[in-house]
């Protein structure tokens, strides 16, 4: 027998219902409850002999107890219904500022057209973006590939971010994350900040853009850009490091991930001399970056040691995971450029952050909003959970975001 209670939530409803059920000694099989804007929906699945579960006495007492609170109740046979629902197969996370009813309607329509059932919807964020998580059941066959294509199309057409992931233990088992630095963990590009000091900003920016789009070999572009810095005093590296601005939400993201026991690292095609002080401040566990050659207190215009390029980034992620004892399927990589492609595809979850098209095409999830903490919502962490932890530590705050 399935009992469904709906109406304005108030204390004592569940207690009163279960007092009745206890008197009739029925077996409790399952309970599900949700409260949205003080509106209660409570489902209780029970079993017992036909003369009890199907008897008028129990039904009348249940109705009397529930209706005494001004709520509605339905009682119906549950023969043939599974006691527990089959687990959902995938999650769809929709992020927007805002998410319009029209945009969400398109998501729902595309999902339904493929025969995908929405099992559960919850809000995961109201700041700095609105976030909704759908748990869905995807039929076997090629439906998943079709759903991927449909969600990518909706994201572009409706101006929202959509991430599609397996809903399994592996989603909740992520234990290690690495971030690219330039235009991901921080705002802007360090090489361009250095180039301004020698009047080569425009030329360096042009080379950087070509490399990030995948139009230029990264190693070649790195050497050409670094060559423009020849003769620059080494103390400029520290000065530029002090001018770095973190991407909004970066501290919140790292603080939250550390609370969850994540290993956190930086894998960058930038420069160790600039990045290491930042990594120390952010309590990073791992740093991989290029090293500028310095002779007699000045940059020579060359890099020394192993180049951290596109394949080098993927290798650095694997090395970090090996050192931490974390399987690759439990890793996350976040980046924005074509030189992050190998790293993101090697990770268990690759997140493209305000990325170039070449990276978005291969990433598991793509974010177009300029807030790094949106990565947390894709990992299934809610804004409420983040802020509850921050409040306990006296760190809770929200910064006004211009429209």
C-alpha positions as CSV (number, residue, x, y, z in Angstrom):
1,X,0.0,0.0,0.0
2,X,1.3,3.4,-1.0
3,X,0.3,6.4,1.1
4,X,1.0,9.9,-0.4
5,X,0.6,13.0,1.7
6,X,0.7,16.5,0.2
7,X,0.1,20.0,1.5
8,X,1.6,22.7,3.7
9,X,4.4,21.3,5.8
10,X,4.1,21.5,9.6
11,X,5.6,19.8,12.6
12,X,4.0,16.5,13.7
13,X,2.6,15.2,10.4
14,X,5.0,12.3,10.0
15,X,4.8,11.5,13.7
16,X,1.0,11.3,13.6
17,X,1.0,9.1,10.5
18,X,3.4,6.7,11.9
19,X,1.5,6.4,15.2
20,X,-1.4,5.1,13.2
21,X,0.8,2.7,11.2
22,X,2.4,1.4,14.4
23,X,-0.9,0.5,15.9
24,X,-1.8,-1.6,12.9
25,X,1.7,-3.3,12.9
26,X,2.3,-2.9,9.2
27,X,5.8,-3.5,7.7
28,X,7.6,-0.3,6.5
29,X,9.2,-0.8,3.1
30,X,10.2,2.7,2.0
31,X,9.8,6.3,2.8
32,X,10.5,9.4,0.6
33,X,9.9,13.0,1.6
34,X,10.6,16.3,0.1
35,X,9.7,19.9,1.2
36,X,9.8,22.7,-1.4
37,X,8.9,26.2,-0.3
38,X,7.2,24.8,2.8
39,X,5.1,22.4,0.7
40,X,5.4,18.8,1.8
41,X,5.2,15.6,-0.4
42,X,5.6,12.4,1.7
43,X,5.4,8.9,0.3
44,X,5.2,5.9,2.6
45,X,5.2,2.3,1.2
46,X,3.9,-0.3,3.7
47,X,3.0,-4.0,3.6
48,X,0.8,-6.2,5.7
49,X,-2.0,-8.8,5.5
50,X,-4.8,-7.9,3.1
51,X,-7.3,-7.5,6.0
52,X,-4.9,-4.9,7.6
53,X,-3.3,-3.0,4.7
54,X,-6.4,-3.1,2.6
55,X,-8.8,-2.7,5.5
56,X,-11.1,0.2,6.0
57,X,-10.0,0.8,9.6
58,X,-6.4,1.6,8.7
59,X,-7.4,3.7,5.8
60,X,-9.9,5.7,7.8
61,X,-7.4,6.3,10.6
62,X,-4.7,7.4,8.2
63,X,-7.1,9.9,6.5
64,X,-8.2,11.2,9.9
65,X,-4.7,11.7,11.2
66,X,-3.5,13.5,8.0
67,X,-6.5,15.5,7.3
68,X,-6.4,16.8,10.9
69,X,-3.4,18.8,9.8
70,X,-5.2,20.2,6.7
71,X,-3.2,18.0,4.3
72,X,-4.4,15.8,1.4
73,X,-3.8,12.1,1.4
74,X,-4.2,9.3,-1.2
75,X,-4.0,5.6,-0.4
76,X,-3.6,3.1,-3.3
77,X,-2.5,-0.5,-3.8
78,X,1.2,-0.9,-4.7
79,X,1.2,-4.5,-6.1
80,X,3.9,-4.9,-8.7
81,X,5.7,-1.6,-7.8
82,X,9.4,-2.0,-6.9
83,X,10.2,-1.3,-3.2
84,X,13.3,0.8,-4.3
85,X,13.6,2.7,-7.5
86,X,16.4,1.6,-9.9
87,X,19.2,4.1,-9.5
88,X,19.5,6.8,-12.1
89,X,22.2,6.3,-14.8
90,X,23.3,9.9,-15.4
91,X,23.2,13.4,-14.1
92,X,22.6,16.6,-16.1
93,X,23.8,19.8,-14.4
94,X,22.4,23.0,-15.9
95,X,24.1,26.3,-14.9
96,X,22.9,29.7,-15.9
97,X,22.7,33.4,-14.9
98,X,19.8,33.1,-15.1
99,X,18.2,29.8,-16.2
100,X,15.1,30.9,-18.0
101,X,11.9,28.7,-17.9
102,X,12.2,28.5,-21.7
103,X,15.8,27.2,-21.5
104,X,14.9,24.5,-18.9
105,X,11.8,23.6,-20.9
106,X,14.0,22.9,-24.0
107,X,16.3,20.7,-21.8
108,X,13.2,18.8,-20.6
109,X,11.8,18.5,-24.1
110,X,15.0,17.2,-25.6
111,X,15.4,14.7,-22.8
112,X,11.9,13.4,-23.2
113,X,12.3,13.1,-27.0
114,X,15.0,10.6,-26.5
115,X,13.0,8.5,-24.1
116,X,15.1,9.5,-21.2
117,X,13.3,9.7,-17.9
118,X,13.9,12.4,-15.3
119,X,13.9,10.7,-11.9
120,X,14.8,13.6,-9.7
121,X,15.5,17.3,-9.9
122,X,17.2,19.5,-7.2
123,X,18.7,22.9,-7.0
124,X,22.4,23.0,-6.4
125,X,23.1,26.7,-6.5
126,X,21.6,30.2,-6.3
127,X,25.0,32.0,-6.3
128,X,27.0,33.0,-8.3
129,X,24.9,31.2,-10.9
130,X,21.6,29.2,-10.7
131,X,22.3,25.5,-10.8
132,X,19.9,22.6,-11.3
133,X,20.8,18.9,-11.2
134,X,18.7,16.3,-13.0
135,X,19.1,12.6,-12.3
136,X,18.0,10.7,-15.3
137,X,17.7,7.2,-16.6
138,X,19.1,6.8,-20.1
139,X,18.0,3.7,-22.1
140,X,20.7,1.3,-23.4
141,X,22.0,1.7,-26.9
142,X,23.2,4.8,-28.6
143,X,20.9,7.1,-26.6
144,X,23.7,8.5,-24.5
145,X,25.6,9.8,-27.5
146,X,22.4,11.3,-28.8
147,X,21.8,12.9,-25.4
148,X,25.3,14.4,-25.4
149,X,24.8,16.0,-28.8
150,X,21.4,17.3,-27.8
151,X,22.6,18.9,-24.6
152,X,25.6,20.5,-26.3
153,X,23.2,22.0,-28.9
154,X,20.8,23.3,-26.2
155,X,23.7,24.8,-24.2
156,X,24.8,26.9,-27.2
157,X,21.3,27.8,-28.3
158,X,19.9,28.7,-24.9
159,X,23.1,30.3,-23.4
160,X,23.4,27.9,-20.4
161,X,26.1,25.5,-19.3
162,X,25.2,21.8,-19.3
163,X,27.3,19.0,-17.9
164,X,26.4,15.3,-18.5
165,X,28.0,12.7,-16.3
166,X,27.6,9.1,-15.2
167,X,25.6,8.9,-12.0
168,X,27.6,6.3,-10.2
169,X,29.9,5.8,-7.3
170,X,32.8,7.1,-9.4
171,X,31.2,10.5,-9.5
172,X,31.4,10.7,-5.7
173,X,34.8,9.2,-5.6
174,X,36.9,12.0,-7.2
175,X,40.0,12.6,-5.0
176,X,42.5,14.7,-6.9
177,X,42.1,17.8,-9.0
178,X,44.6,19.9,-11.0
179,X,44.1,23.4,-12.4
180,X,45.7,25.2,-15.3
181,X,46.8,28.6,-14.1
182,X,46.6,31.3,-16.8
183,X,42.9,32.3,-17.4
184,X,41.7,29.4,-15.2
185,X,43.0,29.6,-11.7
186,X,44.0,33.3,-12.2
187,X,42.7,36.1,-14.5
188,X,44.9,36.8,-17.5
189,X,48.2,35.5,-18.7
190,X,51.4,35.8,-16.8
191,X,53.5,35.9,-20.0
192,X,51.6,38.9,-21.2
193,X,52.1,40.6,-17.9
194,X,55.8,40.1,-18.2
195,X,55.8,41.1,-21.9
196,X,54.3,44.5,-20.9
197,X,57.5,45.2,-19.0
198,X,59.5,45.0,-22.3
199,X,56.9,46.5,-24.6
200,X,56.1,43.2,-26.3
201,X,52.6,42.7,-25.1
202,X,50.8,42.9,-28.4
203,X,53.1,40.4,-30.1
204,X,53.0,38.0,-27.2
205,X,49.2,38.2,-26.9
206,X,48.9,37.3,-30.6
207,X,51.2,34.3,-30.3
208,X,49.3,33.2,-27.1
209,X,45.9,33.3,-28.8
210,X,47.2,31.3,-31.7
211,X,48.6,28.7,-29.4
212,X,45.5,28.5,-27.3
213,X,43.4,27.9,-30.4
214,X,45.6,25.1,-31.3
215,X,47.0,26.8,-34.4
216,X,50.5,26.9,-33.2
217,X,52.7,24.3,-31.6
218,X,52.9,25.1,-27.9
219,X,56.7,24.6,-27.5
220,X,57.4,26.8,-30.5
221,X,55.0,29.5,-29.2
222,X,56.6,29.3,-25.7
223,X,60.1,29.7,-27.0
224,X,59.0,32.7,-29.2
225,X,57.3,34.4,-26.3
226,X,60.0,33.8,-23.8
227,X,62.6,35.1,-26.2
228,X,60.9,38.5,-26.0
229,X,61.8,38.6,-22.2
230,X,65.5,38.5,-22.7
231,X,67.3,41.0,-20.5
232,X,64.4,41.5,-18.1
233,X,65.5,41.8,-14.5
234,X,64.6,38.7,-12.5
235,X,63.0,40.7,-9.7
236,X,60.2,41.6,-12.1
237,X,59.0,38.0,-11.6
238,X,58.2,38.6,-8.0
239,X,56.5,42.0,-8.8
240,X,54.3,40.4,-11.4
241,X,53.4,37.5,-9.0
242,X,52.2,40.1,-6.5
243,X,49.9,41.6,-9.2
244,X,48.1,38.3,-10.0
245,X,44.4,38.2,-9.4
246,X,42.7,35.0,-8.7
247,X,39.6,34.0,-10.7
248,X,36.4,34.7,-8.7
249,X,35.5,31.6,-6.6
250,X,39.1,30.1,-6.6
251,X,39.6,30.3,-2.9
252,X,36.1,28.9,-2.2
253,X,36.7,26.1,-4.6
254,X,40.1,25.1,-3.1
255,X,38.9,25.5,0.5
256,X,35.9,23.3,-0.2
257,X,37.9,20.6,-2.0
258,X,40.4,20.4,0.8
259,X,37.6,19.9,3.3
260,X,36.6,16.9,1.3
261,X,40.1,15.5,1.3
262,X,41.0,16.3,-2.3
263,X,44.7,16.5,-3.4
264,X,45.0,19.8,-5.2
265,X,47.6,20.8,-7.7
266,X,48.7,23.2,-10.4
267,X,49.8,22.0,-13.9
268,X,50.8,25.0,-16.0
269,X,52.6,26.0,-19.1
270,X,53.6,29.1,-17.3
271,X,56.6,29.8,-15.1
272,X,57.5,28.2,-11.8
273,X,59.2,31.3,-10.4
274,X,55.9,33.2,-10.6
275,X,53.5,30.3,-9.8
276,X,55.3,28.7,-6.7
277,X,54.6,31.6,-4.3
278,X,50.9,31.4,-5.3
279,X,50.8,27.7,-5.0
280,X,52.3,28.0,-1.5
281,X,49.7,30.6,-0.5
282,X,46.9,28.3,-1.8
283,X,48.4,25.2,0.0
284,X,48.7,23.3,-3.2
285,X,50.0,19.7,-3.0
286,X,51.7,19.6,-6.4
287,X,53.1,22.1,-8.9
288,X,54.3,21.5,-12.5
289,X,55.4,24.5,-14.5
290,X,58.2,25.7,-16.8
291,X,61.3,27.3,-15.4
292,X,62.8,30.5,-16.8
293,X,66.6,30.6,-17.2
294,X,68.2,33.4,-15.1
295,X,71.9,34.5,-15.5
296,X,73.4,37.4,-13.6
297,X,70.0,38.4,-12.3
298,X,68.4,38.7,-15.7
299,X,66.2,36.5,-17.9
300,X,68.1,35.0,-20.8
301,X,65.0,34.5,-22.9
302,X,65.1,30.7,-22.6
303,X,63.5,28.0,-20.5
304,X,65.4,25.2,-18.8
305,X,64.5,21.7,-17.9
306,X,61.6,19.6,-19.2
307,X,59.0,21.6,-21.1
308,X,55.5,21.5,-19.6
309,X,53.6,21.4,-22.9
310,X,50.5,19.6,-24.0
311,X,51.8,16.1,-23.5
312,X,53.8,17.3,-20.5
313,X,50.6,18.4,-18.7
314,X,49.1,15.0,-19.1
315,X,52.2,13.4,-17.8
316,X,52.3,15.8,-14.8
317,X,48.7,14.8,-14.0
318,X,49.6,11.1,-14.1
319,X,52.7,11.7,-12.0
320,X,50.7,13.6,-9.4
321,X,48.0,10.9,-9.3
322,X,50.7,8.2,-8.9
323,X,52.4,10.1,-6.1
324,X,49.1,10.5,-4.3
325,X,48.0,6.9,-4.9
326,X,44.9,8.0,-6.7
327,X,43.6,6.1,-9.8
328,X,43.2,8.2,-12.9
329,X,39.5,7.7,-13.0
330,X,39.3,9.5,-9.7
331,X,41.0,12.6,-11.0
332,X,39.7,16.0,-12.3
333,X,41.5,18.4,-14.6
334,X,40.3,22.0,-15.3
335,X,41.8,24.1,-18.1
336,X,41.0,26.5,-20.9
337,X,43.4,26.0,-23.9
338,X,44.3,23.6,-26.6
339,X,47.4,22.7,-24.6
340,X,45.1,21.3,-21.9
341,X,43.5,18.7,-24.3
342,X,45.7,15.7,-23.3
343,X,45.4,16.5,-19.6
344,X,41.6,16.8,-19.7
345,X,41.1,13.6,-21.7
346,X,43.5,11.7,-19.4
347,X,41.5,12.8,-16.3
348,X,38.5,11.0,-15.0
349,X,36.6,14.2,-15.5
350,X,37.8,17.0,-17.8
351,X,36.3,20.4,-17.3
352,X,36.8,23.2,-19.9
353,X,36.6,26.6,-18.2
354,X,35.8,29.5,-20.5
355,X,37.7,27.5,-23.0
356,X,38.7,27.7,-26.6
357,X,36.5,25.5,-29.0
358,X,39.2,22.9,-29.5
359,X,39.1,22.1,-25.8
360,X,35.3,22.3,-25.4
361,X,34.9,19.6,-28.0
362,X,36.8,17.0,-26.0
363,X,35.9,18.0,-22.4
364,X,33.4,16.1,-20.3
365,X,31.9,19.4,-19.1
366,X,32.2,23.0,-20.3
367,X,31.7,26.1,-18.2
368,X,31.3,29.6,-19.8
369,X,30.7,31.5,-16.6
370,X,33.7,33.3,-15.0
371,X,33.3,31.8,-11.6
372,X,35.6,28.9,-10.7
373,X,33.3,27.6,-7.9
374,X,30.9,26.4,-10.6
375,X,33.3,23.4,-10.9
376,X,32.0,22.3,-7.5
377,X,28.4,22.1,-8.7
378,X,29.5,19.8,-11.5
379,X,31.1,17.6,-8.9
380,X,27.7,17.4,-7.1
381,X,28.5,19.8,-4.3
382,X,25.8,22.3,-3.5
383,X,26.0,26.0,-2.6
384,X,24.2,25.2,0.7
385,X,26.9,22.6,1.7
386,X,29.7,25.1,0.8
387,X,28.2,27.9,2.8
388,X,27.3,25.8,5.8
389,X,30.9,24.7,6.0
390,X,32.1,28.3,5.5
391,X,29.7,29.6,8.2
392,X,31.1,27.1,10.7
393,X,34.6,28.4,10.1
394,X,33.5,32.1,10.1
395,X,34.2,32.5,6.4
396,X,30.7,32.9,5.0
397,X,30.3,35.8,2.7
398,X,28.7,36.7,-0.6
399,X,30.0,39.5,-2.9
400,X,27.5,41.4,-5.0
401,X,27.7,40.5,-8.6
402,X,26.8,43.2,-11.2
403,X,24.0,42.2,-13.5
